[in-house]
């Protein structure tokens, strides 16, 4: 799988911060703009999320609880277990970033795309990713307060105030105003998507500029980075195995297990970067490095797995047993929740596309060309995600 173009933009932003870091007055301006960008991001997240339709997806509560447990329980436990690798494989700052990585919510758009490619339960993947993102706004800061303590930038009363003012208040404001501005956001989703991505790039530039000015990057060697990549590869492999075989042990069918694997094994770059900027301040540059590397790794690995799942005998057998008539009469659509701004009850956007061009949290690029029948067979997708 080719490298995600947005990762290249992020790396370019890091390079710009290394060559031309913001200093003095420029640093103050960049910090203020970054703070405003984070608040605006979460305002848009709140305005795009249809909580009423998300609640309709609670009918499949066992699957959603399983994904949430993987995201906010199993992942953090593995992160705590990795403490033994410090300081042999990881420095304290890199381990702090790795632990923070395990606390952020799951993705939405890439989970949908990979689930569709693998012919899994696409509506379940939509709802599971949406619930994880919504819960992460509250759960991730709370877990950071308990598990990170004074690591990195420290979690204090000031950090709590920042979380409330920069994350929760804008999100709730977006939810309250969604009734009046939801249509506008849907009509201008492409332009606002660029605003999302630009805001995240600004957050990254500010964080890495502060790290360069304070000399934090001199503490990281190539050997340490190689050790970090090895640890992250092991972490991803363990989670992919646990979500797949754990789903089987819990009695889930193939389509649900695919949704659990792809929604429960990944972490959201777009949620994690703004949260790290609030929680870690000047130390955010090292804190987000593990998340950036893990993001690209999960896209590459999951793309391979999704293609192999699509060629499973069980998947191809289901497609053959439907017979030619199934193509002419697809039958009733599976029950689903449309956890997206402007989405209908059948999970489609107002423009009739499946999946909707903007995810529920609105911070991902488009997943296009996705079609599915009965939630499993005849699925195809082209991935262009950055969750």
N, C-alpha and C positions, 0 to 999 in steps of 0.2 A: 504493500500500500504506500503511495507517495506521502511525503510529509505534508501535514496540514498547513495550508498557506498562512493561516493565522498564527501558527507557531513561528513561522519565518518572520512575520511582522513583530511578534513579541521578542524574538531574538534580536531583530534590528533595533527595537526600542532599548533593549538591554545594552547593545553596542553603542547607541547614541548616548545613553546615560554614562557609559564608561568613558567615552571620549569628551563629551560636553555635559558634565553633571551640573545640575542647577545649584547655584551658590548664592549666599547672602540674600539680596532682595529677590533674585530669581527663584531661590528655594522657597521663600515665603509665598510668592505668587503661585508656584507649582503646588505647594501644599494646600493652599486655599482652593485652587481649582480642583485638585484631587478630592478634597472633602466634599465640594459641591457635586462633583461627578458621581461619587459613591451614593450620596443622598438621592440624586436624580435616577440612578440605576435602580435603586430599590423602590422608588416611586413608580417607575415603569413596571417593575415586577408585580407590584400590588395592583396596578391598573389593568394588567393583562390577565391576571389569574381569576378565573371564574370559580369561586368557592362553591357555589350552589351546584354546578355541574360536577365539580370534583367530588362532592359528597355523594353523588349518585354512584360513584365507583366503589363505595364501601361494601357493595354486595359481595365483592371478592376479597373480603377483609383478610382472610388467611394469607393470601399471596402478598398483600401490601404490608402486613405485619412482618412477614418473613424478610421482605426487602429492607424495611426499616431496621429490623434487628441486625441484618448484615451490615448496613451502613453505619449505624450508630452504636452497635454493641460489639459485634465480631471484629470489625475493622479497628476500633480503638483498643481492644484487647490485644490484637496482634501488634499494634503500635507500642503498647506498654511492654510487650514481650521483647521487642527489639531494643529495649533499653540496655540489655546486656551487650549489645554491639558497640556501645560507647565506652571508651574512646578508641577501641582497636580499629573498627571500620569507619565510624562516623565521629565527627566532632560534636560538641554539645549543641552548637547552633544548627548543624545539619540534622541532628536527631530531633531537635525541637520542630524543625520544619517537617520532618517525616511524621512525627506524632500529630502535628496540625493537619497534615494531609489526610490522616485516617479519620479526622473529625468532621470534614466538610460533607455536604450532602451529595447525593448521586446526580447523574446527568439526566436530561430529558431527551433531547433531540437525537443524540447518538444512540441512546438506548432504543428509541423507536426504530431507527434505521437498521441497526444490527438485528433486532428482533424480527423485523420484516424480511430482511435478507435470509435469515435462518428459518423462516416460515413458522414463527412462534405467535404467541398471543399479543398482537400489537396493541389493542385497547388496554390490556393490563399493563403493558410497558409505559403507556402514556400516563395512566393514573399513578402507577408506582413512582415514576420519576417526579411527577408533580407533587405528590404527598411528601416525598423526601426533600424536595427543594423548599416546600412550605415549612416543614418541620425544622429544617436546618437553620432557618432564620433565628429560631429561639434555641434549639438544641445545641448547635455548634458553639455559640458563645458560652453557654452553660458548661459544656464539656471542657472547653478551653479553660474556663475558670477553675475547674476541679483538677484537671490533669496537667495543665501547663503551669499553673501557679505563677511564680515570678520569673519563669523562663522567658527568654527573648525580651520583648518590650515590657513584660510584666502585665498581670491582670489586676487592676486596682479599681477603686470606686470611680476614678476618672475614666477608665476603660469602659465600665458599665454605662456611664452617662453617654459616652461616645456611641456605644452600640445602640442605645435607646434613641438618641437624636439622629444618628446617621443611617440606621438600618430600620428599626421598628417603626418610628414615627413616619418616615416617608412611605414605607410599605403600607401601613394602615391608612395613610392619606390617599394613596392610590386606590386602595380597596373601596374607600368611602366615595371617591369621585368617579369610580369606574362606570357607574350608571350614566354619567353625563359625558365622559371623555372616551369611553370604550370604543365607540364608533370611529372617532377621530384617530385613535391609535391603530385600529384595524386598517383604516384607509391609508395610513402613512407608515405602515409597518416596515417597509423597506428602508425609508429614510431613518426611522428610529433605530433600526438594526445597526446602521452605521454609527449612530450616536452611542449605542451600547458598546460597540467594539472600540470606538475612539476613546470612550471614557475609561475602559479597562486598560488601554495602552497608556493613558495618562497616569493611572494609578501605578502601573509598572514602572514608568519613567521616574516618577517621584520617589518610589521606594528604592529603586536601584541607585538613583542619584544620592540619596541620603547615605546609602551603604558605601558608595564610592568616596564621598567626602569624609566619612568616618573611618575609612580604611578597612572595612569589614572583609572585603574580598581578598585581601592579602592572607587571610586565615585559611583559605580553601586551596588545596592542591589538586592536581590531576588524579593522584592516587585516591584521595578522599572522594572525588566525584565518581570514580570508577566503583569504589565501594558502595556509594549511594545507589548507583544504577543496579548493581548486583542485588542489593537488599530490596529495591523496589520490584525487580523482576521476580524475586521469590515471593514477595507480598502479593503481587498480582496473580501468580500461579496458584498460590494457596487459596485466594478468594474465588478464583474461577472454578477450582475443584470443589470447594465447599458449597458454593451456590448450586452447582450442577448435581453433584451426588447427594447433597443435603436435601435438595428439592425432591429427588427421587425417594429418599428415605421418608420424607413427610407425605408422600402419596400424591404429589402433583403430576399431572400429565405432561407430555412432551412440550406442548405449546407454552404452558405455564412455567415449566423449568427453564425454557429459553428466556422468557421475560425476566425471571428471577436472576438468571446468570448475568444477563447484560445490564439490568438495572441495579443489581446488588453488588457488582464487582468493580464499578467505576466511580470516579470522583469528578466533581464539577469544577473546572478551572474558572468559569465565569462567576460562580458564587464564592469560591475560595479566595481569589485575588482581592476583591474589595474588603472581605472580612479580615484578611491578613493585614491590609493597610490600616484598619481600625485597631486591631488587637496588638500589633507589633510595632507600629510607628517606624522609627529609623531602622529597626532590625527586620523589617518586612522583606528585604531583598533576599536574605538567606532563607527566610521562612517560606517563601513562595517557590524557591528553586526546586525542591523535591516535587511539588505539585505540578509545575510546568513539565518536568521530565516524565512524571507518571502519566500525565495527560496524553502526551504523544505515544508513549509505550502502550497504553490501553487501547488507543485507536488502532495501532498497527496489529496488535495481537488479536483483538476482538474481530477485526475485519477478516483475518484468516479463519478464526473459529466459526464465524457466521457463515462463511462460504462452505465450510465443511459440514456444518449442520444442515445446510440446504441440500446437500447431496446424501444425507443419511437415507438408508433404505426405508425407514419409517416415513420420512417426509415424502420421498418420491412415490412410495406405495400409496400414501393417502391421496396424492394427486391423481394416480392412475385409477384408483377404485371409484373415483367420482364419475368417471365415464364422460363421453362427449357431451351429454346433455347438461352436465354441470356448467359447461362454459356458456351455454345458452340461457340457463336459468340458475343464477347463483343462489337463489333462495334467500331467506331472511338474513340480514346482517347480524353479527354477534352483538350482544349487549355491550355497551361501552360507555365511558364517560368522556365528554369533550372538555378536557381540562385546559382549554385555551380561550383566549379572548376572542369573542365573536364566533365561537364554534357552535355547531348544532348538536343535537342529541345523538346523532349517529357518528360523531367524532370528526366531521368534516368542517372545514372553515366556511366562511360565508361565500367564498368564491367557488365552493364545491370541490376543492382539491383535498386529496388525502395523502399524507397528513396535512394539517394546516401549515401554511408557510411560516408562521411564527409560533414558537412553542409557548407553553403556559407562562414561563418565566421570561420569555421574550429576549433571551440573550444569546441565541444560537443562530447559526446560519441555516440555510434552507436544507431540508432533506426532501429531495425531489424524486419524481417518478416512482412513488410507492403505491402499489395496488395490492389488495389482498382479498381473499374470498374465504369466508368462514373462519377468519382469524388465523389460519395456518397455511393453507395451500395457495398456489398461484401467487406467491408474493415475489415482488422484485423491487429493488431500490438502488439508488445511487447515493452514496454517502458524501455529504459535504457539510460535516458538522464540526462544531467546536465547543462541546459542552464539557 
